[in-house]
Amino acid sequence: MAKNDRVHFGSKLGVILASAGSAVGLGNIWRFPYETGNHGGAAFILIYLVCVLILGIPIMISEFLIGRRSRANTAGAYQKLAPGTHWRWVGRMGVLVGFLILGYYSVVAGWTLEFIGESATNSFAGKSAADFIASFNGFVGHPWRPVAWLIVFLMATHFIIVKGVEKGIEKSAKIMMPLLFILLIILAVCSISLPGANAGIEFLLKPDFSKVDGNVFLGAMGQAFFSLSLGMGCLCTYASYFRSDTNLPRTAFNVATIDTLVAILAGFIIFPAAFAVGIQPDAGPSLLFITLPNVFQQAFGNLPWLAVVLSLMFYLLLAVAALTSTISLHEVVTAYLHEEFKLSRSKAATLVTAGCIFLGTLCSLSLGIGKECTIFGMTLFDLFDFITAKLMMPIGGFFIAIFTGWYLDKKIVWEEISNNGTLKVSVYRLLIFILRYIAPIGIALIFINELGFLK
Ligand code: PFF
């Protein structure tokens, strides 16, 4: 596609919102709390914050500059900037990762739709924590309900990708994102004021470094990559639609800040409530879905209409946050098939959607009737999550850092980061230093540490 044919994001706010829309999603509100719970709380959060700062932001800036400079899908981007080299495999791996994530992410996105229905019918009323756990397990184990919701969710994503109504999404995101933020603050306040919530607050704020091992580092790094949509060309694809005056470092900083605030707020909703009602913080992927109904039930038990309104709003906004992320995942694969294989956009999108329905169905069933079938001790759902977030995304990030830090002509890097010298970028040298040394060595050390070589 010729450079000028490609669409661009309309406004500065549109750029930030689209990228933040990709970043903010189930990763912050669903995955961050359960990874924090699995890895012992505050110490994990501290390591996570360090990962966002020294790996996340620099690698996000790199993806932005690769995408905007090349104005191509993620695989095409490397072909343009490094023709005839093996770098294109970094882009291709990203496309594969996007496809795999979309498969299992849609399963959880589908759950949010079930919970919209439950909220609307006030079915949280009068239930105990044990009831919520039982009914969630019943739902996830149901042979077709979660599959039906995942198909609905993927079809909605498909429709938006094909009809190109991103503009509508961009507009609604301007209202929805701030609304989601306000609602999260309200829920955090409710959760913190539940009797017995203190233990949860302590869990979030008092680091216990004695429990930190290689696994915690790998988990925190994986969560940073997953939550910021990094290491697989998603933000690179989005940046290919950025305007030439978009300030890349500032956009990366803003997106990372918004994303991190949402994750921390989610932590302040989940843990005080989980400790207050006696749900184990390491309950895993079910944590959000079994904890949150307790907040609605306990905080607003006397005002059922308020419980209905707030829970309905919450799950709706969560579904929208998930949708802006599934759109970005779908776009990575669709743009690749469309531009590299010359398929029409709608054919490309149909292939992606059909493939993801297949993968998603397998992942969903692996939590229910297929629970006994495990690979390396993990269900298919957990395996996909592990391979993508904890392995492939950081590996992608490693190569992206090397590509920008070492391979790419420094003139190109400077031109993109400073918008042809029109921006003053005081952290430029630091950024290059991080991309050359700190990020690749840091990622490698975390892998080596996880394998146990440093013990
Ligand atoms: N960052 C998204 C979230 O936190 O929910 C998930 C995601 C979206 C990962 C897009 C990767 C991606 F390309």
Residues whose N, C-alpha, C, O or C-beta is under 5 A from the ligand:
A	BS01	PFF	S22 A23 V24 G25 L26 G27 N28 F226 S227 L228 S229 C234 S325 S328 L329
